[in-house]
Amino acid sequence: MLSARIAVRPLSGAGGAEISGVDVARTLDAATVSVIRAALNEHCVVFFRDQDLDVERHKAFARCFGEIFVHPLLREANADPEVVMVRREPGDVSYFGEAWHADTTMCDEPPLGTILYGIEVPPYGGDTLFANQYLAYETLSDGMKKMLSGLGAVHSHGETRSIHPVVRTNPETGRKMLFVNEFHAKEFVGMTEAESRPLLKFLFEHGNRPEFTFRFRWRKGSIAFWDNRSTKHIALGDTGPFHRLMRRIQIRGDRPA
């Protein structure tokens, strides 16, 4: 039975919502999962506070929404291929997630979503910013929407490469979103990188406009669960002298259409 205490509180005009009244370490009933899924579709990212989540319960929570996605390039690097530990150490000059991106879009079937859990969190710094790609698409001119319709982009990382529509549709809601990111999208299908660069640069920057973005301040025990289809995100590098340790599990997605 759905808890009467469950509440979904929007955090900004651009997206994000905090869900309270749910202990995700417990077995969740279908009604609660439905509320979380609906909130994810509407707000692009949902957040939970003060959660006590071990690895197995983290996996169980992820499986409420689909099969766990195994990152093809990190499979051999991790003792548990379903789990990625994201570490930040004092003095790091490069770090995980330092550019605006969506996760692993070079795959034929990129993750539907990512569930990131805060284990060791600095007292300040290390926030995550998100950008709503529904709004990025919806604010384009009619002429630009027409030009992008049916256009594909090559997404690659290392030797892994896939082609995805520049505008994809959420299969659950039918809502369209912009689907390119500067980390993975390299060129348009049928064009060279040089020919593609000016329009890609515009789309990357348009998708990060301040009015489409929102920010999450981490605390120990916090969870950010983002829809990897409809958002881009970036990790801020201002952790200074502090350690930061997060646990990431991703949910398998489908082929963008």
Order of alpha helices (4+ residues) and beta strands (2+ residues): beta-beta-alpha-beta-alpha-beta-beta-beta-beta-alpha-alpha-beta-beta-beta-beta-beta-alpha-beta-beta-beta-beta
